[in-house]
Amino acid sequence: MTGRVSFYAAEYHPTTLKPLRAAALGDVAAARPLASLFKPLVVQAALQDVDAGKLTLGTPLTTTAANRSIENYPSGTNTLQVLARRAISLSDNTASDILQLTYGPERLARAVRSVSPCTSVLLTTKAWWAAQAGLAPDIFTAGAAVGARRYAAQPFEERLVTAAALIAASQDVTGPVVERELDRYFHGPAYDAGMEVDLQNTSTAQAFTDLMARTLSGRNLKSRTRQVFRDMLATGCCRPGTPVLVSRYRAAKTGSGWGILNLTGYVETPDGRVFAYTYLNDRSVTNDAEDMEQQIRPVVLWTEQVLLALKDAR
C-alpha cells in the first residue's frame, strides 16, 4: 500500500459500546476522505424517518437529471427500500444522493455532527465531484482548488451554506457531464490531491470506527427497520470469503476512488462480543478506482488477522 494509511480497530463493550482494547496504524486522529463509507449514515437517516412515520419503506422516489450522480444509476421511480439497498450493496451514488436529498443534507450534517464531531457529512456525491471537476465556478470563483481550501477552512455554519450552494449547483449539470469532466480533471494537470479531503465527506479512522460501532448494529432503529438495515449491511462489500473470526452478524462497506481505498465493518460474535474497524487509504500512487480495488482482498485478510488478535488479547 502507498499513500496515507489510517487504521483503527477495537473491541467494544456490547452494551455501552465503550472501546475495551484497540489496534491502530497511522494517524487515526487525522481527517481523511470517506468516499462511499458515509452511505450507511444516509440509509440509517432515511430509515429513522420511516420509524418516525415521515416516510415508508415503499415511498416512491424518482431519478431525475438533477439528482442523478455519476456511474450506474436506478432509472425511473423506485421505493425507498430499493434505493437504500442499492446504496449499500451496489454503493450506488444516485440512490444514496436521492435518499440524502429526501432526508435533507443540512439536517443530516447536523445529526452526524451531534454524535460524531470529527465526522463531516455535508455534500452529496454529485456535489463534491461536480465541484472538484470545476463545475461550480459561480461558487468557487477563484478556481476549484482554492475554493475547496476555503470551503474546508470555513466554520461549520458557513460550510453548511456553501454546501447547500454546491448541492444546488450540481443539480444544474447532468451526471454524464460530471463524470466526463471529472475524468478529464483526474487525468489532467489541474489534479490536486488536497481537494479530496477538502471537498469529500470526512472523518478520522478512530472517530468513524466508534461511529460505525453505534451505527452498523442498527441499534438506532426500531425493530422492523433495524432488521431491514442489518440485512442490507450484510450484503455490503467487503468481507473474507472464508472468515476465520466466527460471527453471528457481520456488516461491511467499502469506498474507493482516485487514489482512495476505504473499508469499514462491524462484527458480532456468537458469544456476544462486538468489534468494529475502519481502514482509510488516500493519496495512493495507484490511481484508478478499479486498480485500487485489487487491493481489497489483502486488506480484508489483514484486517481479519487484526480482529482475531484483538479477540485473543482478552
HELIX and SHEET records of a PDB file:
HELIX    1   1 ALA A   35  PHE A   38  5                                   4    
HELIX    2   2 LYS A   39  ASP A   51  1                                  13    
HELIX    3   3 LEU A   80  SER A   89  1                                  10    
HELIX    4   4 ASN A   93  TYR A  103  1                                  11    
HELIX    5   5 PRO A  105  VAL A  115  1                                  11    
HELIX    6   6 THR A  125  GLN A  132  1                                   8    
HELIX    7   7 ALA A  144  ALA A  153  1                                  10    
HELIX    8   8 PHE A  156  SER A  170  1                                  15    
HELIX    9   9 GLY A  175  PHE A  186  1                                  12    
HELIX   10  10 GLY A  194  LEU A  199  1                                   6    
HELIX   11  11 ALA A  205  THR A  215  1                                  11    
HELIX   12  12 SER A  223  LEU A  233  1                                  11    
HELIX   13  13 ALA A  289  MET A  292  1                                   4    
HELIX   14  14 GLU A  293  GLN A  295  5                                   3    
HELIX   15  15 ILE A  296  ASP A  312  1                                  17    
SHEET    1   A 5 PRO A  19  LEU A  25  0                                        
SHEET    2   A 5 ARG A   4  TYR A  12 -1                                        
SHEET    3   A 5 VAL A 274  ASP A 282 -1                                        
SHEET    4   A 5 ILE A 260  GLU A 268 -1                                        
SHEET    5   A 5 TYR A 249  GLY A 257 -1                                        
SHEET    1   B 2 ARG A  32  PRO A  33  0                                        
SHEET    2   B 2 THR A 202  SER A 203 -1                                        
SHEET    1   C 2 PRO A  60  THR A  62  0                                        
SHEET    2   C 2 THR A  77  THR A  79 -1                                        
END                                                                             
